[in-house]
Amino acid sequence: MKFEILTKNENQEILNSIITQIRDLIIYKNLEPGDKLPSERTLSEKFGVSRNNIREAIQKLEFYALLKSKPQSGTFVADIGQIALNGIIEDILRLEEPDFRSLVETRIFLELKTVKLAAERRKAEHVLQIKEALDAYTDKVLKEEDAVHEDLLFHLAIARASGNSTINTLMLMITPEIITNFENHHVCDKNMAFIGIQEHTDIYEAIKSQQPELAEQTMKTHFKMLYQYCNTSSEK
């Protein structure tokens, strides 16, 4: 049996092709909101792709609320008109992979609001979780080990403390790309990592003492060097 290894771009092309065909199926069969799509197996045979490919495309369309899957029942067209559905899918197909600068800008914009909410809403268990993440980061840095994952776990703990499930979800969505880009760009060098210990501590203390404005300011300070690095690297 021959296994074909697909590149990321090739996989994205297959995914986009399936999404387009699902859209065409809905339009040409005049499916209404609540109508059921053919099974994954049927779509797989019809489109000539694997069921995993079909499942991935359906999950993406579910994320944008265009389809809705029900356990043991199947996948159904969401409550949206065909014109709107077609327009949203066109936008989905035009989406590009985020570049490093876009990820950094999104993260900074998101976390400045997140840390203020965390300072306002944090509970005792959140303070403990943030401190545990801070200690794990500090331990790795002092041992001169890579602490990228521990750094992001610290920020994810802050997102949980914000009490906003959407913010928490967005952070979880962009975290894998952030980790990949940080490692590829060698962002967290030793000097930045050591400075990060004090900056993380300042953020933690502001959240613990429930000072939203101070928490935002300490987060701005923390991101200053990263933002400068981002702008410098984008000009190269």
Residue pairs with C-beta under 8 A, 6 or more apart in sequence:
6 14
14 49
14 53
15 53
15 56
15 57
15 60
16 93
17 47
17 49
18 43
18 47
18 49
18 53
18 54
18 57
19 57
19 60
19 61
19 89
19 92
19 93
20 89
20 93
21 46
21 47
22 37
22 43
22 57
22 58
22 61
22 67
23 85
23 86
23 89
25 31
25 37
25 38
26 37
26 77
26 82
26 85
27 82
27 86
31 37
31 77
32 77
33 77
33 78
33 79
33 80
34 76
34 77
34 79
35 76
35 77
36 73
36 74
36 75
36 76
36 77
37 43
37 58
37 67
37 74
37 75
37 76
37 77
38 46
39 74
40 51
40 54
40 55
40 58
40 75
41 51
43 54
44 50
44 51
44 53
44 54
47 54
58 67
58 69
58 75
60 92
61 67
61 89
61 92
62 68
62 69
64 88
64 92
65 78
65 80
66 77
66 78
66 80
66 85
66 88
66 89
67 75
67 76
67 77
67 78
68 75
68 76
68 77
68 78
69 75
69 76
70 76
77 85
80 88
98 106
98 174
98 177
100 181
100 185
100 230
100 233
100 234
101 230
101 231
101 233
101 234
103 174
103 177
103 178
103 181
104 226
104 227
104 230
105 230
106 174
107 174
107 178
107 223
108 223
108 226
108 227
110 167
110 170
110 171
111 155
111 158
111 159
111 219
111 223
112 216
112 219
112 220
112 223
113 167
114 158
114 159
114 162
114 164
114 167
114 171
115 158
115 162
115 203
115 206
115 207
115 212
115 215
115 216
115 218
115 219
116 212
116 213
116 215
116 216
117 161
117 162
117 163
117 164
117 167
117 212
118 126
118 130
118 158
118 159
118 161
118 162
118 163
118 207
118 215
119 206
119 207
119 209
119 210
119 211
119 212
119 214
119 215
120 210
120 212
121 161
121 162
121 163
122 130
122 161
122 207
122 208
122 210
123 161
126 157
126 160
126 161
126 207
127 161
127 207
127 208
129 157
129 160
129 161
130 154
130 157
130 158
130 161
130 204
130 207
130 208
131 204
131 208
132 157
133 150
133 153
133 154
133 156
133 157
134 154
134 200
134 201
134 204
136 150
136 153
136 154
137 147
137 150
137 151
137 153
137 154
137 196
137 197
137 200
138 197
138 200
140 146
140 147
140 150
141 147
141 193
141 194
141 196
141 197
142 197
144 190
146 188
147 188
147 193
147 196
148 179
148 182
148 183
148 188
149 179
151 188
151 196
151 200
152 175
152 178
152 179
154 200
155 171
156 168
156 171
156 172
156 175
158 203
158 207
159 167
159 168
159 171
160 168
161 207
162 168
181 187
182 188
185 233
187 226
187 229
188 196
192 225
192 226
195 225
196 222
199 218
199 221
199 222
200 222
202 218
202 221
202 222
203 215
203 218
203 219
203 222
206 214
206 215
206 217
206 218
207 215
